[in-house]
């Protein structure tokens, strides 16, 4: 925020030093302040993160996974494809020129 130093007007009135905000800054600052206060008021309620009735006890993490992990088709494995020929197939490479 720019600080305007004190000065004396042409009619002899002394003006003290003061802050001069840019146009619209007072409204924007007030709106930001109201939003921060609203978030603080509504976001910091007395509710704990587990709904426990005892305020001295912290909530404990709960396991959400079931072991052993079963994947779809775990009991019925898919048959792997078998090659139809027993000899190797050599593909010509463009570098050899064949």
N, CA, C and O atoms as a Tinker XYZ file with bonds, in Angstrom:
   392  protein
     1  N      0.846000   -1.170000    0.000000    73     2
     2  CA     0.000000    0.000000    0.000000    64     1     3
     3  C      0.891000    1.232000    0.000000    63     2     4     5
     4  O      1.769000    1.367000    0.851000    81     3
     5  N      0.669000    2.118000   -0.940000    73     3     6
     6  CA     1.496000    3.320000   -0.988000    64     5     7
     7  C      1.183000    4.270000    0.156000    63     6     8     9
     8  O      0.027000    4.484000    0.520000    81     7
     9  N      2.225000    4.818000    0.697000    73     7    10
    10  CA     2.091000    5.767000    1.804000    64     9    11
    11  C      2.277000    7.171000    1.248000    63    10    12    13
    12  O      3.290000    7.471000    0.618000    81    11
    13  N      1.296000    8.022000    1.486000    73    11    14
    14  CA     1.384000    9.421000    1.068000    64    13    15
    15  C      1.911000   10.203000    2.255000    63    14    16    17
    16  O      1.302000   10.215000    3.325000    81    15
    17  N      3.043000   10.853000    2.061000    73    15    18
    18  CA     3.668000   11.615000    3.142000    64    17    19
    19  C      2.862000   12.885000    3.421000    63    18    20    21
    20  O      2.129000   13.377000    2.563000    81    19
    21  N      3.016000   13.395000    4.632000    73    19    22
    22  CA     2.312000   14.614000    5.010000    64    21    23
    23  C      2.788000   15.819000    4.211000    63    22    24    25
    24  O      3.952000   15.892000    3.817000    81    23
    25  N      1.882000   16.764000    3.976000    73    23    26
    26  CA     2.219000   17.963000    3.210000    64    25    27
    27  C      1.322000   19.115000    3.658000    63    26    28    29
    28  O      0.406000   18.925000    4.458000    81    27
    29  N      1.591000   20.300000    3.141000    73    27    30
    30  CA     0.807000   21.500000    3.451000    64    29    31
    31  C      0.143000   21.964000    2.164000    63    30    32    33
    32  O      0.815000   22.173000    1.154000    81    31
    33  N     -1.182000   22.127000    2.198000    73    31    34
    34  CA    -1.920000   22.594000    1.026000    64    33    35
    35  C     -1.646000   24.080000    0.787000    63    34    36    37
    36  O     -1.042000   24.764000    1.613000    81    35
    37  N     -2.105000   24.548000   -0.359000    73    35    38
    38  CA    -1.876000   25.953000   -0.730000    64    37    39
    39  C     -2.578000   26.918000    0.222000    63    38    40    41
    40  O     -2.121000   28.045000    0.414000    81    39
    41  N     -3.705000   26.470000    0.826000    73    39    42
    42  CA    -4.423000   27.355000    1.754000    64    41    43
    43  C     -3.862000   27.269000    3.170000    63    42    44    45
    44  O     -4.408000   27.896000    4.077000    81    43
    45  N     -2.781000   26.506000    3.385000    73    43    46
    46  CA    -2.142000   26.421000    4.688000    64    45    47
    47  C     -2.589000   25.241000    5.538000    63    46    48    49
    48  O     -2.089000   25.075000    6.651000    81    47
    49  N     -3.519000   24.409000    5.051000    73    47    50
    50  CA    -3.995000   23.246000    5.800000    64    49    51
    51  C     -2.922000   22.169000    5.802000    63    50    52    53
    52  O     -2.390000   21.807000    4.753000    81    51
    53  N     -2.605000   21.656000    6.997000    73    51    54
    54  CA    -1.632000   20.572000    7.114000    64    53    55
    55  C     -2.352000   19.236000    6.922000    63    54    56    57
    56  O     -3.381000   18.978000    7.546000    81    55
    57  N     -1.807000   18.411000    6.068000    73    55    58
    58  CA    -2.358000   17.079000    5.809000    64    57    59
    59  C     -1.381000   16.069000    6.393000    63    58    60    61
    60  O     -0.185000   16.087000    6.099000    81    59
    61  N     -1.930000   15.178000    7.240000    73    59    62
    62  CA    -1.079000   14.147000    7.841000    64    61    63
    63  C     -0.750000   13.050000    6.833000    63    62    64    65
    64  O     -1.379000   12.944000    5.780000    81    63
    65  N      0.206000   12.272000    7.164000    73    63    66
    66  CA     0.599000   11.139000    6.345000    64    65    67
    67  C     -0.518000   10.089000    6.384000    63    66    68    69
    68  O     -1.115000    9.874000    7.438000    81    67
    69  N     -0.818000    9.415000    5.221000    73    67    70
    70  CA    -1.900000    8.433000    5.165000    64    69    71
    71  C     -1.623000    7.417000    4.062000    63    70    72    73
    72  O     -0.758000    7.605000    3.206000    81    71
    73  N     -2.400000    6.323000    4.120000    73    71    74
    74  CA    -2.331000    5.287000    3.086000    64    73    75
    75  C     -3.326000    5.620000    1.989000    63    74    76    77
    76  O     -4.440000    6.066000    2.264000    81    75
    77  N     -2.924000    5.401000    0.749000    73    75    78
    78  CA    -3.845000    5.601000   -0.361000    64    77    79
    79  C     -3.929000    4.272000   -1.112000    63    78    80    81
    80  O     -2.951000    3.810000   -1.700000    81    79
    81  N     -5.110000    3.674000   -1.079000    73    79    82
    82  CA    -5.327000    2.407000   -1.763000    64    81    83
    83  C     -5.723000    2.656000   -3.207000    63    82    84    85
    84  O     -6.331000    3.684000   -3.504000    81    83
    85  N     -5.397000    1.746000   -4.113000    73    83    86
    86  CA    -5.843000    1.886000   -5.499000    64    85    87
    87  C     -7.366000    1.805000   -5.593000    63    86    88    89
    88  O     -8.022000    1.343000   -4.659000    81    87
    89  N     -7.924000    2.248000   -6.709000    73    87    90
    90  CA    -9.375000    2.236000   -6.893000    64    89    91
    91  C     -9.898000    0.807000   -6.828000    63    90    92    93
    92  O     -9.370000   -0.075000   -7.506000    81    91
    93  N    -10.922000    0.570000   -6.028000    73    91    94
    94  CA   -11.534000   -0.747000   -5.898000    64    93    95
    95  C    -10.862000   -1.658000   -4.903000    63    94    96    97
    96  O    -11.391000   -2.729000   -4.606000    81    95
    97  N     -9.717000   -1.275000   -4.378000    73    95    98
    98  CA    -8.984000   -2.154000   -3.467000    64    97    99
    99  C     -9.699000   -2.288000   -2.132000    63    98   100   101
   100  O     -9.630000   -3.347000   -1.507000    81    99
   101  N    -10.376000   -1.256000   -1.684000    73    99   102
   102  CA   -11.067000   -1.332000   -0.402000    64   101   103
   103  C    -12.217000   -2.340000   -0.480000    63   102   104   105
   104  O    -12.422000   -3.121000    0.448000    81   103
   105  N    -12.959000   -2.322000   -1.580000    73   103   106
   106  CA   -14.067000   -3.267000   -1.754000    64   105   107
   107  C    -13.543000   -4.699000   -1.860000    63   106   108   109
   108  O    -14.083000   -5.610000   -1.230000    81   107
   109  N    -12.496000   -4.894000   -2.654000    73   107   110
   110  CA   -11.935000   -6.230000   -2.831000    64   109   111
   111  C    -11.342000   -6.758000   -1.532000    63   110   112   113
   112  O    -11.491000   -7.939000   -1.217000    81   111
   113  N    -10.678000   -5.901000   -0.784000    73   111   114
   114  CA   -10.099000   -6.319000    0.492000    64   113   115
   115  C    -11.196000   -6.682000    1.480000    63   114   116   117
   116  O    -11.072000   -7.662000    2.215000    81   115
   117  N    -12.260000   -5.905000    1.503000    73   115   118
   118  CA   -13.381000   -6.222000    2.390000    64   117   119
   119  C    -14.045000   -7.530000    2.016000    63   118   120   121
   120  O    -14.404000   -8.317000    2.891000    81   119
   121  N    -14.214000   -7.772000    0.717000    73   119   122
   122  CA   -14.810000   -9.022000    0.261000    64   121   123
   123  C    -13.917000  -10.209000    0.613000    63   122   124   125
   124  O    -14.410000  -11.242000    1.067000    81   123
   125  N    -12.622000  -10.069000    0.410000    73   123   126
   126  CA   -11.695000  -11.137000    0.770000    64   125   127
   127  C    -11.729000  -11.400000    2.271000    63   126   128   129
   128  O    -11.706000  -12.553000    2.703000    81   127
   129  N    -11.784000  -10.339000    3.061000    73   127   130
   130  CA   -11.854000  -10.491000    4.510000    64   129   131
   131  C    -13.120000  -11.245000    4.911000    63   130   132   133
   132  O    -13.066000  -12.119000    5.776000    81   131
   133  N    -14.250000  -10.921000    4.301000    73   131   134
   134  CA   -15.508000  -11.601000    4.631000    64   133   135
   135  C    -15.458000  -13.082000    4.240000    63   134   136   137
   136  O    -15.985000  -13.930000    4.961000    81   135
   137  N    -14.835000  -13.392000    3.116000    73   135   138
   138  CA   -14.714000  -14.791000    2.696000    64   137   139
   139  C    -13.831000  -15.563000    3.668000    63   138   140   141
   140  O    -14.162000  -16.685000    4.050000    81   139
   141  N    -12.714000  -14.972000    4.070000    73   139   142
   142  CA   -11.807000  -15.643000    5.013000    64   141   143
   143  C    -12.497000  -15.859000    6.351000    63   142   144   145
   144  O    -12.378000  -16.933000    6.940000    81   143
   145  N    -13.213000  -14.861000    6.837000    73   143   146
   146  CA   -13.928000  -15.004000    8.110000    64   145   147
   147  C    -15.007000  -16.073000    7.988000    63   146   148   149
   148  O    -15.189000  -16.866000    8.911000    81   147
   149  N    -15.729000  -16.113000    6.865000    73   147   150
   150  CA   -16.759000  -17.134000    6.664000    64   149   151
   151  C    -16.186000  -18.534000    6.641000    63   150   152   153
   152  O    -16.751000  -19.448000    7.242000    81   151
   153  N    -15.072000  -18.714000    5.952000    73   151   154
   154  CA   -14.433000  -20.036000    5.918000    64   153   155
   155  C    -13.942000  -20.422000    7.299000    63   154   156   157
   156  O    -14.051000  -21.580000    7.702000    81   155
   157  N    -13.405000  -19.459000    8.022000    73   155   158
   158  CA   -12.914000  -19.755000    9.369000    64   157   159
   159  C    -14.066000  -20.125000   10.299000    63   158   160   161
   160  O    -13.942000  -21.060000   11.089000    81   159
   161  N    -15.182000  -19.405000   10.215000    73   159   162
   162  CA   -16.316000  -19.687000   11.099000    64   161   163
   163  C    -16.962000  -21.027000   10.785000    63   162   164   165
   164  O    -17.233000  -21.817000   11.690000    81   163
   165  N    -17.210000  -21.287000    9.502000    73   163   166
   166  CA   -17.902000  -22.518000    9.139000    64   165   167
   167  C    -16.964000  -23.709000    9.039000    63   166   168   169
   168  O    -17.420000  -24.849000    9.128000    81   167
   169  N    -15.678000  -23.485000    8.859000    73   167   170
   170  CA   -14.739000  -24.586000    8.706000    64   169   171
   171  C    -14.110000  -25.054000    9.992000    63   170   172   173
   172  O    -13.502000  -26.125000   10.019000    81   171
   173  N    -14.231000  -24.297000   11.054000    73   171   174
   174  CA   -13.586000  -24.691000   12.308000    64   173   175
   175  C    -14.627000  -24.980000   13.378000    63   174   176   177
   176  O    -14.562000  -24.444000   14.484000    81   175
   177  N    -15.578000  -25.821000   13.043000    73   175   178
   178  CA   -16.625000  -26.172000   13.992000    64   177   179
   179  C    -16.136000  -27.162000   15.027000    63   178   180   181
   180  O    -15.006000  -27.642000   14.935000    81   179
   181  N    -16.962000  -27.477000   16.009000    73   179   182
   182  CA   -16.557000  -28.398000   17.068000    64   181   183
   183  C    -16.649000  -29.867000   16.678000    63   182   184   185
   184  O    -16.425000  -30.728000   17.528000    81   183
   185  N    -16.965000  -30.185000   15.438000    73   183   186
   186  CA   -17.138000  -31.563000   15.009000    64   185   187
   187  C    -15.774000  -32.197000   14.804000    63   186   188   189
   188  O    -14.899000  -31.603000   14.174000    81   187
   189  N    -15.586000  -33.415000   15.341000    73   187   190
   190  CA   -14.331000  -34.134000   15.136000    64   189   191
   191  C    -14.449000  -34.992000   13.893000    63   190   192   193
   192  O    -15.544000  -35.203000   13.370000    81   191
   193  N    -13.323000  -35.482000   13.428000    73   191   194
   194  CA   -13.285000  -36.207000   12.166000    64   193   195
   195  C    -13.721000  -37.648000   12.297000    63   194   196   197
   196  O    -13.481000  -38.395000   11.349000    81   195
   197  N    -14.298000  -38.092000   13.301000    73   195   198
   198  CA   -14.762000  -39.455000   13.377000    64   197   199
   199  C    -16.139000  -39.539000   13.984000    63   198   200   201
   200  O    -16.737000  -40.614000   14.035000    81   199
   201  N    -16.635000  -38.439000   14.434000    73   199   202
   202  CA   -17.929000  -38.444000   15.074000    64   201   203
   203  C    -17.884000  -39.022000   16.473000    63   202   204   205
   204  O    -18.930000  -39.330000   17.044000    81   203
   205  N    -16.698000  -39.176000   17.037000    73   203   206
   206  CA   -16.569000  -39.726000   18.383000    64   205   207
   207  C    -17.151000  -38.764000   19.406000    63   206   208   209
   208  O    -17.085000  -37.547000   19.233000    81   207
   209  N    -17.716000  -39.307000   20.460000    73   207   210
   210  CA   -18.289000  -38.455000   21.497000    64   209   211
   211  C    -17.230000  -37.984000   22.487000    63   210   212   213
   212  O    -17.417000  -36.965000   23.153000    81   211
   213  N    -16.122000  -38.712000   22.592000    73   211   214
   214  CA   -15.066000  -38.339000   23.527000    64   213   215
   215  C    -14.091000  -37.386000   22.832000    63   214   216   217
   216  O    -13.400000  -37.805000   21.903000    81   215
   217  N    -14.011000  -36.114000   23.251000    73   215   218
   218  CA   -13.126000  -35.172000   22.556000    64   217   219
   219  C    -11.643000  -35.431000   22.796000    63   218   220   221
   220  O    -10.815000  -34.921000   22.042000    81   219
   221  N    -11.278000  -36.201000   23.814000    73   219   222
   222  CA    -9.865000  -36.466000   24.105000    64   221   223
   223  C     -9.307000  -37.612000   23.271000    63   222   224   225
   224  O     -8.092000  -37.804000   23.228000    81   223
   225  N    -10.159000  -38.365000   22.620000    73   223   226
   226  CA    -9.716000  -39.515000   21.843000    64   225   227
   227  C     -9.644000  -39.136000   20.363000    63   226   228   229
   228  O    -10.614000  -38.635000   19.795000    81   227
   229  N     -8.496000  -39.379000   19.753000    73   227   230
   230  CA    -8.318000  -39.078000   18.341000    64   229   231
   231  C     -8.896000  -40.204000   17.494000    63   230   232   233
   232  O     -8.874000  -41.359000   17.919000    81   231
   233  N     -9.412000  -39.898000   16.312000    73   231   234
   234  CA    -9.938000  -40.955000   15.451000    64   233   235
   235  C     -8.817000  -41.854000   14.944000    63   234   236   237
   236  O     -7.723000  -41.379000   14.638000    81   235
   237  N     -9.087000  -43.138000   14.857000    73   235   238
   238  CA    -8.111000  -44.118000   14.399000    64   237   239
   239  C     -8.414000  -44.496000   12.951000    63   238   240   241
   240  O     -9.581000  -44.550000   12.563000    81   239
   241  N     -7.394000  -44.756000   12.154000    73   239   242
   242  CA    -7.640000  -45.165000   10.768000    64   241   243
   243  C     -8.283000  -46.547000   10.710000    63   242   244   245
   244  O     -7.985000  -47.417000   11.528000    81   243
   245  N     -9.152000  -46.736000    9.750000    73   243   246
   246  CA    -9.849000  -48.003000    9.569000    64   245   247
   247  C     -9.411000  -48.619000    8.242000    63   246   248   249
   248  O     -9.258000  -47.913000    7.245000    81   247
   249  N     -9.210000  -49.935000    8.234000    73   247   250
   250  CA    -8.833000  -50.634000    7.010000    64   249   251
   251  C    -10.053000  -50.735000    6.100000    63   250   252   253
   252  O    -11.146000  -51.065000    6.561000    81   251
   253  N     -9.872000  -50.455000    4.817000    73   251   254
   254  CA   -10.979000  -50.535000    3.869000    64   253   255
   255  C    -10.760000  -51.617000    2.820000    63   254   256   257
   256  O    -11.583000  -51.767000    1.917000    81   255
   257  N     -9.678000  -52.369000    2.918000    73   255   258
   258  CA    -9.374000  -53.390000    1.923000    64   257   259
   259  C     -9.656000  -54.769000    2.511000    63   258   260   261
   260  O     -9.551000  -54.977000    3.720000    81   259
   261  N    -10.017000  -55.705000    1.636000    73   259   262
   262  CA   -10.287000  -57.083000    2.051000    64   261   263
   263  C     -9.191000  -57.960000    1.457000    63   262   264   265
   264  O     -8.981000  -57.966000    0.244000    81   263
   265  N     -8.495000  -58.696000    2.311000    73   263   266
   266  CA    -7.431000  -59.579000    1.865000    64   265   267
   267  C     -7.922000  -61.003000    1.885000    63   266   268   269
   268  O     -8.755000  -61.314000    2.736000    81   267
   269  N     -7.484000  -61.891000    1.029000    73   267   270
   270  CA    -6.618000  -61.664000   -0.118000    64   269   271
   271  C     -7.380000  -60.950000   -1.241000    63   270   272   273
   272  O     -8.597000  -61.088000   -1.371000    81   271
   273  N     -6.654000  -60.204000   -2.026000    73   271   274
   274  CA    -7.258000  -59.459000   -3.128000    64   273   275
   275  C     -7.563000  -60.434000   -4.258000    63   274   276   277
   276  O     -6.692000  -61.193000   -4.682000    81   275
   277  N     -8.794000  -60.412000   -4.740000    73   275   278
   278  CA    -9.224000  -61.289000   -5.834000    64   277   279
   279  C     -9.437000  -60.445000   -7.081000    63   278   280   281
   280  O    -10.201000  -59.481000   -7.065000    81   279
   281  N     -8.758000  -60.812000   -8.161000    73   279   282
   282  CA    -8.922000  -60.119000   -9.427000    64   281   283
   283  C     -9.984000  -60.832000  -10.250000    63   282   284   285
   284  O    -10.221000  -62.020000  -10.033000    81   283
   285  N    -10.633000  -60.143000  -11.191000    73   283   286
   286  CA   -11.628000  -60.822000  -12.038000    64   285   287
   287  C    -10.966000  -61.956000  -12.824000    63   286   288   289
   288  O     -9.902000  -61.770000  -13.413000    81   287
   289  N    -11.589000  -63.105000  -12.829000    73   287   290
   290  CA   -11.054000  -64.260000  -13.530000    64   289   291
   291  C     -9.924000  -64.949000  -12.791000    63   290   292   293
   292  O     -9.168000  -65.706000  -13.399000    81   291
   293  N     -9.789000  -64.706000  -11.491000    73   291   294
   294  CA    -8.705000  -65.295000  -10.700000    64   293   295
   295  C     -8.818000  -66.821000  -10.669000    63   294   296   297
   296  O     -7.811000  -67.525000  -10.756000    81   295
   297  N    -10.041000  -67.326000  -10.544000    73   295   298
   298  CA   -10.247000  -68.774000  -10.423000    64   297   299
   299  C    -10.173000  -69.484000  -11.774000    63   298   300   301
   300  O     -9.882000  -70.679000  -11.821000    81   299
   301  N    -10.432000  -68.772000  -12.876000    73   299   302
   302  CA   -10.416000  -69.377000  -14.206000    64   301   303
   303  C     -9.347000  -68.694000  -15.054000    63   302   304   305
   304  O     -9.652000  -67.719000  -15.741000    81   303
   305  N     -8.100000  -69.175000  -15.028000    73   303   306
   306  CA    -7.061000  -68.530000  -15.834000    64   305   307
   307  C     -7.314000  -68.744000  -17.328000    63   306   308   309
   308  O     -7.854000  -69.770000  -17.740000    81   307
   309  N     -6.921000  -67.773000  -18.112000    73   307   310
   310  CA    -7.097000  -67.845000  -19.563000    64   309   311
   311  C     -6.009000  -68.744000  -20.144000    63   310   312   313
   312  O     -4.854000  -68.699000  -19.720000    81   311
   313  N     -6.398000  -69.560000  -21.118000    73   311   314
   314  CA    -5.448000  -70.458000  -21.765000    64   313   315
   315  C     -4.518000  -69.629000  -22.639000    63   314   316   317
   316  O     -4.966000  -68.804000  -23.435000    81   315
   317  N     -3.216000  -69.857000  -22.482000    73   315   318
   318  CA    -2.226000  -69.122000  -23.266000    64   317   319
   319  C     -2.215000  -69.651000  -24.695000    63   318   320   321
   320  O     -2.349000  -70.858000  -24.895000    81   319
   321  N     -2.059000  -68.784000  -25.694000    73   319   322
   322  CA    -2.014000  -69.271000  -27.080000    64   321   323
   323  C     -0.734000  -70.068000  -27.335000    63   322   324   325
   324  O      0.323000  -69.772000  -26.778000    81   323
   325  N     -0.853000  -71.073000  -28.177000    73   323   326
   326  CA     0.310000  -71.900000  -28.526000    64   325   327
   327  C      0.680000  -71.615000  -29.980000    63   326   328   329
   328  O     -0.202000  -71.365000  -30.801000    81   327
   329  N      1.965000  -71.650000  -30.307000    73   327   330
   330  CA     2.359000  -71.388000  -31.693000    64   329   331
   331  C      1.879000  -72.513000  -32.614000    63   330   332   333
   332  O      1.811000  -73.673000  -32.207000    81   331
   333  N      1.547000  -72.157000  -33.859000    73   331   334
   334  CA     1.046000  -73.160000  -34.806000    64   333   335
   335  C      2.171000  -73.844000  -35.566000    63   334   336   337
   336  O      1.958000  -74.904000  -36.154000    81   335
   337  N      3.373000  -73.257000  -35.565000    73   335   338
   338  CA     4.512000  -73.878000  -36.238000    64   337   339
   339  C      5.633000  -74.050000  -35.227000    63   338   340   341
   340  O      5.722000  -73.307000  -34.250000    81   339
   341  N      6.496000  -75.047000  -35.473000    73   339   342
   342  CA     7.584000  -75.302000  -34.539000    64   341   343
   343  C      8.918000  -74.757000  -35.039000    63   342   344   345
   344  O      9.906000  -74.813000  -34.307000    81   343
   345  N      8.977000  -74.233000  -36.258000    73   343   346
   346  CA    10.226000  -73.692000  -36.781000    64   345   347
   347  C     10.215000  -72.166000  -36.648000    63   346   348   349
   348  O      9.150000  -71.549000  -36.625000    81   347
   349  N     11.390000  -71.569000  -36.562000    73   347   350
   350  CA    11.420000  -70.110000  -36.441000    64   349   351
   351  C     11.124000  -69.429000  -37.777000    63   350   352   353
   352  O     11.555000  -69.902000  -38.829000    81   351
   353  N     10.412000  -68.353000  -37.733000    73   351   354
   354  CA    10.108000  -67.566000  -38.924000    64   353   355
   355  C     11.018000  -66.343000  -38.892000    63   354   356   357
   356  O     11.000000  -65.572000  -37.932000    81   355
   357  N     11.818000  -66.171000  -39.951000    73   355   358
   358  CA    12.751000  -65.058000  -40.028000    64   357   359
   359  C     12.142000  -64.013000  -40.959000    63   358   360   361
   360  O     11.875000  -64.293000  -42.127000    81   359
   361  N     11.931000  -62.834000  -40.445000    73   359   362
   362  CA    11.397000  -61.739000  -41.251000    64   361   363
   363  C     12.560000  -60.934000  -41.798000    63   362   364   365
   364  O     13.526000  -60.675000  -41.080000    81   363
   365  N     12.483000  -60.535000  -43.063000    73   363   366
   366  CA    13.589000  -59.739000  -43.612000    64   365   367
   367  C     13.598000  -58.350000  -42.987000    63   366   368   369
   368  O     12.554000  -57.735000  -42.770000    81   367
   369  N     14.805000  -57.877000  -42.704000    73   367   370
   370  CA    14.919000  -56.537000  -42.135000    64   369   371
   371  C     15.246000  -55.560000  -43.251000    63   370   372   373
   372  O     15.933000  -55.935000  -44.202000    81   371
   373  N     14.780000  -54.320000  -43.170000    73   371   374
   374  CA    15.068000  -53.364000  -44.241000    64   373   375
   375  C     16.545000  -52.994000  -44.317000    63   374   376   377
   376  O     16.988000  -52.522000  -45.364000    81   375
   377  N     17.322000  -53.186000  -43.264000    73   375   378
   378  CA    18.735000  -52.823000  -43.281000    64   377   379
   379  C     19.566000  -53.824000  -44.082000    63   378   380   381
   380  O     20.576000  -53.447000  -44.676000    81   379
   381  N     19.153000  -55.099000  -44.106000    73   379   382
   382  CA    19.959000  -56.109000  -44.792000    64   381   383
   383  C     19.688000  -56.121000  -46.291000    63   382   384   385
   384  O     20.517000  -56.630000  -47.046000    81   383
   385  N     18.573000  -55.587000  -46.748000    73   383   386
   386  CA    18.283000  -55.497000  -48.170000    64   385   387
   387  C     17.759000  -56.777000  -48.771000    63   386   388   389
   388  O     17.761000  -56.889000  -49.997000    81   387
   389  N     17.316000  -57.738000  -48.016000    73   387   390
   390  CA    16.807000  -58.999000  -48.557000    64   389   391
   391  C     15.378000  -58.890000  -48.982000    63   390   392
   392  O     14.800000  -59.866000  -49.459000    81   391
